Amino acid sequence: MATPLVLIVEDDAKLSEIFSLTLQAAGYQTERVMDGAVALTRLAEIVPDLVVLDLHLPNVAGPDILQHIRADARLAKIRVLLVTADERLAETLDDHASLTLLKPISPEQLSALAARLLTEGVQR
Amino acid sequence: MEFQFSPYMLPLIGAAILSGWIAVYVWARRSTRSAPALVLLALAIMIWSAGYALEIAGANLTTKLFWGKFQYIGIATAPLFWFIFAYNHTSRNRRMSHVSMLLAAVVPAITLVLVFTTEFHGLVWQEIGLKTTDTVAVLHVTHGLWFWIHSLYSYVLLLGGKYFIARSIEHMWRPYRGQAIALLVAVAAPWIGNVIYLAGLSPALDPTPFAFTISVIALTWGIFGFQLIDLTPVARGMVVEEMKEGMLVLDRQGRIADMNPAAERLLALTAAQAIGQPITEVLRAWPQVLDRFSGILETVDEITVGSGDAQRWYEVRISPLKDRRQRVAGRVITVRNITERKQVEERLLQERNLLRTVIDNVPDQIFVRDRDSRFILSNLSDARAMGVADPETLTGKTDYDFYPPDQAAQFQADNLAVIQSGQPLINREERVGADDHDPRWVLTTKVPLRDRQGDTIGLVGIARDVTERKQTEEFRQSFLNDIKALQQLHLTLSEIDDLETLYIKMIDLSQQRLGLDRVALFLLDRTTNELQGTYGVAPDGQVRDERYYREPITPDHWTLDILNAPDHVLLWENAPLYDNAAVVGTGWKVAATLWNGHAAVGYLVCDNFLTHKPARPYEAELISLLGSTFGHLVESKRADEQIRQLSRAVEASPTSIVITDTRGSIQYVNPKFTEVTGYTFQEALGKNPNILKSGLTPREIHQHMWEMIQAGLEWHGEFCNRKKNGEIYWEWASISPITDAAGHITHYVAVKEDITERKRAQEELALARDQALAASRYKTELMAKVSHELRTPLGAIMGYAEFLHKEMFAPLTAQQKHFTGEILDSTSYLNGLVNDLLDEAQMERGKIQIQPALFDLRQMVGQLTVALKPAAQAKGLEFSLSVTPELPINLFGDQKRIRQILTNLISNAIKFTAAGSVTAHIQRPDPRHWSIQVTDTGPGMSPEVQARIFEAFWQADGSPTRQHKGYGLGLSIVKQLTDLMGGEISVQSEVDRGSTFRVVLPLTELAEKQE
């Protein structure tokens, strides 16, 4: 099995770097996108194994991206890990996300859960 | 006038004088019935004789003619008077009527007129001339027609007179026969004279006057000889003839010599048949008479003949008949029918018996006393009253023989007073007899008894036994008195308001006014169904307090007999009398319910223990009435008392109370009303409550209020009113209609509370609340914002620190490692604080909602173990989190909140435990619940602390310098979440012994959910 690709959609550069470093350390291939619109562009080109999705994004909001992923059969197998500080908004999307993590997220926690999502095949 | 002398005159003058004397004589004795006619007759003859004498004496024709006419005054009237005399003299009891006499006088009157006018018509005399005889010249006339009529009429009258006289002679008693002969002579004489005159045998003179003179002489002889005028000649004969007694005259030989018509009728024999017969023959039909009276010369006796209705009584009287020489010439027997008298006597006797029977059978005592008040006559009732059977034995006795001395003296005095004063004593009521228990009363009337002369000889008395009437009267009086007493008693008791006083007075007055003996009052306590004593009369006669007595009324309680008694009263005669359940005597006893008109409120019982008086005939009814009176009084006084209490409550009420009539006119306000509004009772009275209107209450509210209460409904609402001093205030009012028994609204009552202060406080509160809400909302939003904004940098800090700490990029010195550890620790704390603050903010806004769904408990437990274990391990604590196999895989619940509860409880335990272990168990204590139990070996808590640990922002040490990290929100949130899920949280802890938190939640299994 090839190294899984994780698309990190996070507008905060620091968090994006932390997520990326953590997941790379865990042995995953990562790609970072800081803008919602860019994320959609990238998702038209690639099919990542996991998307770490922030909800508050410039240009295209997180929920729209999630909806886009779930509406596209090509992207259906993608696991989506929501990372947000907005608990309420996260709750509304619970059904569509594979897993939701509430910020702040510890790197240890992130790597453990990403591992579970990708290996245990947690699927919606 | 010229006269001549003639010897013929002399006898005529003599006759005239004689006649005149007779007239005077008879006039002097004119009381006799026939006397006036005889006087007139004598006068007529005197005129006739005198006139005739003067005619003869007349010397010429004129003179002779005048006297010739004059004498006709006598001639024409003499026969008339004769006839009247004869009729009146002989007829019994009757005189000729005036009409008859006038009729009889018609012809003589015409005669007189014609005589004096005869020259003109010649009806009496036709030729008138002088005829000279040898010595004298006499008037010579030839007679006309009327003379003969006159003569005929005169003869008829003479004949009639003779007839009467002759007829009477037949009935004349022997001694009067001489008188009869004289009368006959007197009658006959005119006839003879007249016949001589008419026959022309007269020697020149008319003899008629002489003849009349003879008649008059004969009558005069009768007067002298036989008392013609003095004694009624026929009277004796008539008496004998007419008398009712039969009279028989017997001669010496016992033969019938004479008998009267009564005797004829008696013997049924005519005189003609009987006269000459021996008495023995005549009385053959009456043999007992013959036997009894034969040979008896003089006797008087009574005999009876026949029997039954035909029985007759006769009185027989025999008298000797003696001649002039006093020799017995015979016997006169008179027989009188005395049947009638006898019948009267018989009737009198019967009446006497009847009277006696009546008197004896009259229930009243009738008695007659003599002047000395001794008994003369008594009827049976009187005898019985004296105690004897035969009234006769009373005669001669006095009152002292029968009555006690004091009564007898009184009666004697009364009797003598009546006799002496002659005044009756009428209807005196007197008590008689010696028996005090059974007094007898009589009503006595005594009237004086007088003899014919009007002298009082005693008295007659009637005494009526009026005992019964008297008793009735006494009964009536006593009844009236009792009824009046009852009325007075009611009036007196009505004025007593205090119930205890009322009960005592009821007993007191029952004794005093109604003469009751022992009385006791018992009341019913309907709430406890108990009998409650009040007051009663003890056997010593004193009223005593019996309020201590209380007894439940069981269904078989004897009291129920009284309470359910018909007519609400029971009377026992000869019953045992009790005191405190002990028999103390025997007598009558009456129990009556205290009836209030609908039900018994108690009962009263009375008896005759003290006085032993007999029960009045109406005792039961009276006491029943008394019971009813008491019942109504007790009811009424209790109601009064209740009303007074209510009234006091209303007066003292901290709310305003206003009562108006249906037009809204104020009838009552309580003191609170005055206190609130400033209007006194007097000021408010009669006013409309709109005096309080401020104009600030919308009109619709008033309208609605009136609509509601007029419809009989209660209205609640607020008014903004104005006080007397102008101050505006708010009041909350409850206004309701008051209805009478028929359901008609009579008043409205308003209960009002001044809510001005409360309203102000409410307004302030509402403002504060609004401000607080706004603040809270702001705070929540702020929190959400802050927490959200904090999380992102927190995430960065945590991430970088962890990179360093995990030495992912470069190894650290021990000190660096320690520093990164501190950074992570603080970050973790800050993260928890942010989360909890956010939760708390949402809780306050009620934003947290439980959203149950199916979840995998064990999966969640796995994640939590991963998340929480590092913290425990970091402190060197043993940590375990286990789930019992009894629980199903999937639970129905709000996964997120359950996770929060577990996280908080376990984090807390780890945080406060320095060494030892933290053990969490998820169990199923019963099929309907599951539980989370977290036990630590921490410091434990005192009960005071336990009581407060679930409050927000509170920590066990409560000090500003916290020994333990924490933000005081964890347990508060757990508690609130548990409550939201319908579960319970509890804590078990002791200081230095660790703590155990236990959350029990309702279990909804998948299987059930799927159903």
Interface residues (C-beta under 8 A of the other chain):
Chain A: D12 K14 L15 I18 F19 L21 T22 A25 A85 D86 E87 R88 E91 L102 K103 P104 I105 S106 P107 E108 Q109 A112
Chain B: A784 S787 H788 E789 L790 R791 T792 L794 G795 A796 I797 M798 G799 Y800 E802 F803 K806 M808 T827 N831 N835 L838 V866 A867 P870 K896
